[in-house]
Amino acid sequence: MENNNNPYNMGLAQNSANFSALSPVGFIERAASVYPEHTAVIYGDLRRSWRETYERCLRLASALQQRGIGEGDTVAAVLPNIPEMLELHFAIPMLGAVLNTQNTRLDAETIGFMLDHGQAQVVITDREFSDTVGKALKMCQQQPLVVDVDDIQFSGGELLGSLTYEQLLNEGDEHFSWQPPADEWQAIALNYTSGTTGNPKGVVYHHRGAYLNSLSNILGQNLPPHAVYLWTLPMFHCNGWCYPWAVTAVAGTHVCLRHLQAERIFAAIQTNGVTHFCGAPVVLNMLLNAAPQTRPLVDHPVTVTTGGAAPPASIIAGMEALGVQVVHAYGLTETYGPSVFCCYQQAWDELSLEQRAAKMARQGVRAPGMAELMVADPLTLEPVARDGTVMGEVMMRGNTMMKGYLRNPSASADAFSGGWFHTGDLAVWHADGYIEVKDRSKDVIISGGENISTIEVEDVLYRHPAILEAAVVAQADDHWGEVPCAVVTLKPGEALDAQSIIDFCRDKMAHYKCPKRVVFAELPKTSTGKVQKYALRQMLQP
């Protein structure tokens, strides 16, 4: 209840001098005004300063406004990690419009659904994806304005739209005057979930959350002024975990990379003095298993933030051996990406490499921008014991949480049940306060009444020197109900049989947790490196 006699509430109201809505859009104006000639973007031979990049954003915003785009309108992008994708993260919200970055690996039907569901007025795409996007546009109920990025670094495909990105920019005014949002709760971005069990859900971000999560990333990854950031994480995924805004906030340099190849990543790190990058464990695994001649030891400090899936301790140890410091982060599309960081403790310096990697493989503690984090019973909301054994659901709440799901109030209500966001991930809570995710609630294996963490089994499999990748799913069993089944990809030139892998696991963990069946196959993955376990389950059905 408000205390009207409280002197701190009297004559001290918000006004234009002491309050402004939080928004990450202002980061680029500051970078351009304070460090106008500092390199903002590197893309092959292309170099642009912060002044040039800001002017391009102003021109784009101006041109779109002249074409009728404004507050609440959706602008979709189907683009790789190129400079234009970065510019959209500032130009679109300058108008009060909403940026919808789309997964470039999705099929035409799904992209078409998202364009209609988000009511996209503009689609900005690239020749590389013209076949899929062309089919998607034919499925749309309304026809948006289509703008093509005609990138000289890609040959092939076709132009779909009525004009190119550069032609659109030429319509705009580099002196365009943009306004911050009147309300920081205003939508800034629309991101769709993977949609593995039906149509994808539209996750809506607000300016306040994007601003705070950007600053949270700076603190969580120790992002210094003028960091040099390599784009290995797709910018379409949770808006690149908010790093388009975070790197700009420190007036850093965005090194864009169109395609992910190990030799190109190592070359970009060395040539451009990259200090930071992000990537799923599958990307780190690709780097560790690159040809020796393309895998040099990094000769300057580099930090990688990994997440999206739990990294096996062996991958963390391997990256450290290459000279790359690993920060483990955890989050979801609904939480703007990273919302938990495995904050490093100095006491871990005294541990062996294997012990230290095991500590760092845990998800960690709440990020600076997240208000509360707990592991609890999903029904009673009673926190579990901090003993590293009892599993519960990971729950969070705070300012870096989505507004909700677009036009899906029932799903929003379910996600926020009891005043907490329910992640659907199962974890244990350690005595030191660090959480450790054991499985998705839908992936945990219940064998003879015992819960088996697929992540725990996968971590053992990754220790085998001949195994490149591994995933574990449940397989129906007449006696036990479910038993673990491992799908394994071997390293080139290696040969193993199923029994030798099962025996390897039995030497290192309780026998009931060990795979009862091993299948050798390539692992189906999302574009962000997550193994599609539903696809594995379908593949293994009799």
Secondary structure, 3 states (H helix, E strand, C coil): CCCCCCHHHCCCCCCCCCCCCCCCCHHHHHHHHHCCCCEEEEECCEEEEHHHHHHHHHHHHHHHHHCCCCCCCEEEEECCCCHHHHHHHHHHHHCCCEEEECCCCCCHHHHHHHHHHCCEEEEEEEHHHHHHHHHHHHHCCCCCEEEEECCCCCCCCCCCCCEEHHHHHHCCCCCCCCCCCCCCCCEEEEEECCCCCCCCCEEEEEHHHHHHHHHHHHHHCCCCCCCEEECCCCCCCHHHHCHHHHHHHCCCEEECCCCCCHHHHHHHHHHHCCCEEEECHHHHHHHHCCCHHHCCCCCCCEEEEECCCCCCHHHHHHHHHHCEEEEEEEEEHHHCEEEEECCCCHHHHHCCHHHHHHHHCCCEEECCCCCEEEEECCCCCCECCCCCCCEEEEEEECCCCCCEECCCHHHHHHHCHHHCEEEEEEEEECCCCCEEEEEECCCCEEECCEEECHHHHHHHHCCCCCEEEEEEEEEEECCCEEEEEEEEEECCCCCCCHHHHHHHHHCCCCHHHCCCEEEECCCCECCCCCECHHHHHHHHCC
